[in-house]
């Protein structure tokens, strides 16, 4: 079985502190991540753009529950972690994502 990352594993530790405990992202810390996008150190051509309206999201993830969570770094306000409904993927179970992972690994090798 594939070891899945949770939102708490890929976002800064600060998201799991009391500073953000009243946010939607905090409530989703134990949701599984199905895809990561936009790391500034690993720019990929044809990367999916952030589906929300925040302008300073440079890293975001897609969650199994059908939402996307971004790491927004606004120069004037500091960090925020916006949550939007993910328009790129339907809500799928972990088992369905594992099947999809296996398909891509067989077709393309290790991603």
N, C-alpha and C positions, 0 to 999 in steps of 0.2 A: 504494500500500500504506500502511496505517495505521502510524504510528510508535508502537510499543508501549513502555510504560514497564516497567522491570524493578523488582524489589523494592528494589534499591540506589538507584533514582531517587526513591523515594517515602518511604523511611524515613530517620531521622536518620543523618548520616555516621558517628556513633559505632558503629552496628551493623556497619560494615565494618572496624572496628579489632580489635586483638588482645584487647580486653576481652571481646568476644562471639564469638571464633573457635571456641569449643567448643559453640556453640548450633545448634539445628536451623535457626533463621532465617538464621544466617550461611551455612550450607550452601546456602540457597535464594536467595542474593542475585541470581543471574542468571536466576531464573525470571520469566516475564512476568506482569504484573498485569492482571487482567480487570475488576476493579471496586474502588473505594475507598469506604470507609464511615466515618461518624462524626466527621468533622472538626468540632471544637468551634466553629469560626468559621462553619460552613455547615450548621447543623442542618436536616435535612430531615424533614418529617412522614413517617411510615411507613418510616423508615430501618430496615434489617435490624439486629437486635441482634447483638452479638458472640456467636458460637456456642460459645465456650469458657467455662471456669469462672472465669477471672481477673476480678476485680471492678472494676479500674481501667483497663480498655482504653477509651480515648476515640477511637482511630483504628485501623482495621484494613483489610486488603486481601484480596481473593480472588485466588488464583494459578491459572494455567492447569493446573498439575499436580494440582489438586483439594484444595489445602490453603489455609487462611486463616492469616495472620500478623497479630498484634496488636501495638500499641505500648502497653504496660502501664506506667503510672506509679504505683507504689505509694509512698505518702508515707513509709512506714517503711523500704522496701528500695531505692528508686530504680527505674530503668528495667529492664524485661525485655521480651522479644519472644516471646511464646508462639506456638506453632504447633499447630493442630488440623486434623483432617480437615474439609473444608468441607461441611456438610450441605445447602447451598443450591444447589450446582451440580455437575453431573457433570464428570468429566475430559474436556475438549475440546481439540482441537488449535488452534493459532493460526489456521489457515485457517477452522475452524468458527466461531471467535469473530469473525473478520473478516466472515464471511457474516452472523452475527447482528448485528454493528454496522451493516452496510450495510442490513439489513432495518429496524432501528430508525430509522436516519437517513432512509430513504425514507418510513417511516410517520409519524414524529414530527418530522422536521427535525433540526437540530443539537441534540444533547443537552448 
